């Protein structure tokens, strides 16, 4: 048996694993790469396999970093079935066409630039229509249903507790009259979060692929961040600002709505009325559709949520919650002077309506931006959390004056303690564990902890690495390193751009200082003028470096 790690290795996006036996080739996930330009370019590279030779796909859940290249896979020749849960299939029916729409819009914009530059035009990764047509390949299965996919492979989904329909993948693979069990954690949810059940335990595995998104940290208690969100809303409203919450349309948005519903009910019993007066807008048609799908799948809910529904309390609604339906309504949110909460997709601020809301609120010191989900390396959301003071949105430089908050208590991913808790549920612990779906620091830390605490072999694959499993032996057959080089070049380009913005910010201050010193001695004036000349030369050199890099890339 071979496993090729073709995504989500030392990064959190692009989940894609190719499993090969003597007679079968199948994929676990076929996700989109999200993040910096270098990472996004991976979506347009040819697959490292022939799509027409893939027998079937096993999809852990609907998030785009796990499902987003399925229409591309079909477009390039895949004809098999896509196995997932029913809730995952329903969510993909809205998420993939939405992704197709983004591909079309971004390609149209990119092609306008290419046309002006006399460059070759490109096609979108896939279209809305191609995404819609992909739905006929989905073949839903129930949780805990053991299904023989072919004489060699048997599958069972267990509840991962991450988003609606998310799964832990259990596989029994028969080869040479020997059965090997492979388990993929998918994205593990957190214990005690609202709406969904906690992750299920799996008792045995020969090989385990486990996620590591938060493998190097512990989340704050959920209740603390729930209270902090309400405090941020009240404080921001009192000073006349807006609260903008970039949120993934599936799960994070519903978690936030659930908590606001709970606090709305509690505040009715108190004298504190500020929160009740703040309108909450969900400005995302995708989130509205996802919320409707949630309500069609109560079989995935935990006992607390089911109890609320039986009592007649819709946990995903409350009186001052409003869903925008049109582009005009969305635009009005940024012209209205009333304080408000705006929940908008997408969660990493890479596309969609959220970028318009950030453009209108980041420069306002009265407003607050609240992140409630993971921000991948290189995304606008990540740069804001890391403290970047000037960002470009739609080509315009925006100075960041709004308060930036990151509430990891809302995260749908297990933290280091949660990952270890789940692995310890195996009896016995798998002797071969592969760490995936985490940036290098997080993956390396959980890898170290697994080795030291559980005394088992843990391996951190490189992107493109293929492992051959021969009983107790694991052979590394191939590695692809070009992607890492591209990511390093991308990081250098981003640092140069940041330095340019900083220098342009300093130039007016130095000119002002020169004006003040007009009456001072000539030596002082000369020093200031020399500084200006040096800075201008530096900017010219940086521009030349960027131009040379662009020529080499093109």
C-alpha positions, 0 to 999 in steps of 0.5 A: 500500500502507498500513501501520497501526501498531496496537500495539508502537509505543514499547512492547513489547506489543500487536504488531499491524500492518494491511497494506492493498493495493487488494484485500487486508487482512491483519494481521501479529500480533494481540497483547495489550497488557500493562503498566499499567492504561492499557495493559491497557485497550487490549485492550478497545477496538474494533479500528481495523478491521472484523475480518470484512474481514481476509483472513488473519493472519500470526503471527510467534510464539506469545508472548501480546504477539503472539498474545493477541487472536486469539480476540477477533479471531475473536469479532468476525467474523474468518473467515480463516486464521492462517498461522504455523509448526507449533511456533507453532500447537502453542504457541498451543494451550496459551497462548491457552486459558491466557490465556482462563482468566486473562481469565475469572478476572480478569473474575470478580474485577473484576465482584465489585467492580463489583457492590458498587459498583453498576457495569455488569458486563463480559464477559471479553475471551474465554473458554477455550472461545473460545480453544480454538475459535480453533485451527481457524483456524491453518494451519501452514507450514514454515520457508523455504517460499514460499507464495502466499496470494493473487494479491497476497501471497506469504509465507515464514517464516525462523527468528528464533531467539527462541522455538520456532517464532518467525519473521521474516516475508518478504512479496512484495506485488504491486500495479499490476504492481509487486512490493514486498518487506516484511520484519518481523523479529518478535522477534529471538533472540540469537546463541549462546543454547542450544536454538535456532538463531541468527536467519536473515539476509534478503538484501533488502527494500524496507521493513523493520519491526524490533524494538527491545526492547533497542535502547539496551543491550548484554547481558552475556555469557550465560556470566557470568549462567549462573554468577551464577544458580548462585551466587545459588542456592547463596548463598540456600540457605545462608542458608535462603531460596528462589530465585523465578524469574518466567519466561515459560512458553515459552523462558525457562523452558526456557533456565533448565532447560537451564542448570541441567541443564548445571551439574548434570552439571558439579557431579557431577564436582566437590566442590561439592555445594550445588547438587545438594541444592537442589530445583528446582520448575517450578510452572506447568502451562503451562510443563510443557506447553510443555516437552513441546511443545519435545521434539516439535520437535527440528527447531527445535533447534541442533546442540549440543542435538541432540548432547545428545539423541543422547547420551541426555541430555535437556537439559530434565530432571535428577534434582532437577527437579520439576514441580508438578501441582496447586494443593495442590502449589503451595501446599505450596511456600510452607509447606515450610521447605526451601530451593528454587528455584521457576520460575513463570509469568508472567514479568512477574508480572502474573498466575498462581501467581508472585504467590503466591510473591512474596507469600510471599518478597518480605518475606524477606531470606533469599530472592532474586527472579531476573528472566530476561526483559524486564519491560514498563513498569508491570508488577510485575516492572518496579517490583521491578527499579526498586527499589520497596520496598513493593508491593501483591499481592492488595490486601496491602502487602508490604515488599520485603526479598528480594534482587532480581536481573535477569539480562539474559544470559538474555534471548531478545531481541537487544541493540543489537549483535545488531539491528545485526548482523542488519540489516547482513546485508541486501544492500543495506540497506533504505532504509526502516526502521520501528522497532517493539516497543520502549519510547521510549528504546530505540526512539529510540536504535536509530533514531538509530544506524541513521541515523548508522551505516547512512546510511538512513532510519529512522522511529519510528511513533506508535501508530495511525499509518498510512503510505501507501507510494507508491514512494519517498514515504511519507505519514503519514495519521493518528495517534492520541494519546489513548492516550499521554495515558492512559499519562501520566495512569496514570503520575501516578496510580502516582506519587501511590500511591508517595508515599502509601505513603512518607508512611504509612511516615514518619508512625509515625517522626514520632510516635515522634520526638514521643514522645521529645521530650515533655520538650523545649521546647514550640516543638520539640513544636509543630514536630513536631505541625505536620509531622504535620498537614501530612502528614495534609493531604497524604494527604487531598489525594492521596486526593481527587485519586485519587477525582476521577480515578476519577470522570472516568474512570468 
